[in-house]
Amino acid sequence: MPNIKKVALQSVKVKGLQVRTNNANEMHPDTQKIAPLWERFFQEVMPTLKEGATVYGVYHNYESDANGDFDVTVGADVLEVTEQMQEVTLEEGRYLVFPVKGEFPQAIIDGWKQVWAYFEDPSIDERRAYETDFEKYISEDEVEIFIGVHYF
């Protein structure tokens, strides 16, 4: 996969709306929670964002691996916290960054397919940490998917 970068990050606090889900539930419109969470974010939170705020989709509190439950927080780094909002920390550490460009949400879905395919390759040196992964939104059609990794 082209343009994958390895980066070391300092921790960042993100505040936003949160749900608990799993990949199996996200495959079915009746049980998915991430799309409705984004809809709520765009309706309730997006209009209140300050200029210069960065929007994130954070995957954290993993039960196990890609098959277990996890939390998703959709939020921003500069945000007034309300009662419905949670705060999550993008953990300091090593990440692989997968750049995604295209029309949302399909580009994001395709980006995650690339992430999963990458980690299925037994010849790579990194293994997913399943601690904190996130999408950092750069523009209307550009996002970076950060995957926390251990090196072996």
N, C-alpha and C positions, 0 to 999 in steps of 0.2 A: 504494500500500500504506500503510495507516495506521500511525502511531506509529513510523516509522523515525527513529532519532536519529543525529546526527553527533557523535562524541566523539573526543577526543584522549586517548590512553592512555600511561601510563608503563609500562615493561617489567615483566613478572611472570615468575618462574621457575615452571615446572610440571614435576613429576616423575611418571613413570608408565610404563606398558607401551606398546610401539610396534610398528607394522607399516608396510610399504610396499604401496600398492595403487593402483588407479585407478577412476574412475567406471564404466567398462565392466565390470570384474570385480565391482563392488559390486551390479550389477543382477541377478546370478545367484547363487542360493543355493550352488551348488557351488564358486564362486570367491570369494565375498565373504569379507573378512577383518575388517571393522569390527565386525559383530555378534559374532563369536567373541571379538574383543578385549575388547569390553564385558563379555561373559560372564566371561572370565578376571578382569577388573578387579573385578566384583561378588563373585566367589568369593574371590579372593586378596588384594585390596587394600582394598576397601571396609570389611571388618571391622576393619582396623588404623587407619583414619582417625581423627585427633584431632578433637575437637569444634571447630567453627568452620572446618574445612577446606572449601575450595571445590573442587568437582569440575569439570574441564574436559575437553572433547574438542578437541584441537588439530590443525589441518591445516596442514602446513608442508613445506618442502623440495620445493616444486613443481618438476617437470621443465619445465613450460611453462605450460599453462592448464588449463581444466576437463577436457581430453582426455588430459593426460599423467599420469604417475605422481606420487604424493605420499606423504608420511609422515603417519601418524595416531598421535598420542600421547593416550592416555586416562589422566588422572592428577589430581593435586591440588596445590594450592600449599603445603600443609603435609603432608609425607609423609617417612617414613623411607625412604631409598633402599636397595634391595637390588640384587644383581647383575643381575637381569633388567630393571631399570628404566633408563630414559633420562631425561635432563633436556632440556627445550626452553624457550626464552625466547619469551614472547608479546612480539613486537617493539613498541617504542614507535612511535607514529604515529597516523594518522587512520583511523578505522573507522566504518562504518555498522553500527548495531545493529538487528537484526530481532527483535522480541519474539515468542516462541512460547508458546502455552498449550494444553494438552490432554493426551491420554493418549499416553505414550511407548510404542514408538518412532514411531508414526504421526505424531504432532505434529511430531517432528524432521524426518521425511521431507517432510512438507508444508511446513515452514519452509524447507528447502533448495530446494524447488520454487519458492517465492516469491522466494528470493534469485536463483535462475537467471533467472526471468522478469523481475525488476527490472533485471538487468544486460543483458538482451536488448533493452531499450528504448533506442533510439538517442537519445532526447531527454534522457536523464539527464546530469548533469555529472560523475559519478564513473566511474572505471574500476577494476576489481579490480586490486590490486597483485600478487596471487599470491605473497605472502611468508608471512604468517601470518594464518590465519582460525581462529576457535574458537567453541565452544559453551561458555557459562558456565551451569552448572546452579544455578537459584535455589531450586527446591522440587521436590516430587514430580511436578508437572505444569506447571512453568514453566522456560523456558530462554531465554537471549538468544544469538542468533547474531551474532558480530562478524566483519565482512568488512573486511579491510584494503583501503584505496582510495587512488588518486591522483585529484586534482581537476584538471580541465582548464578 
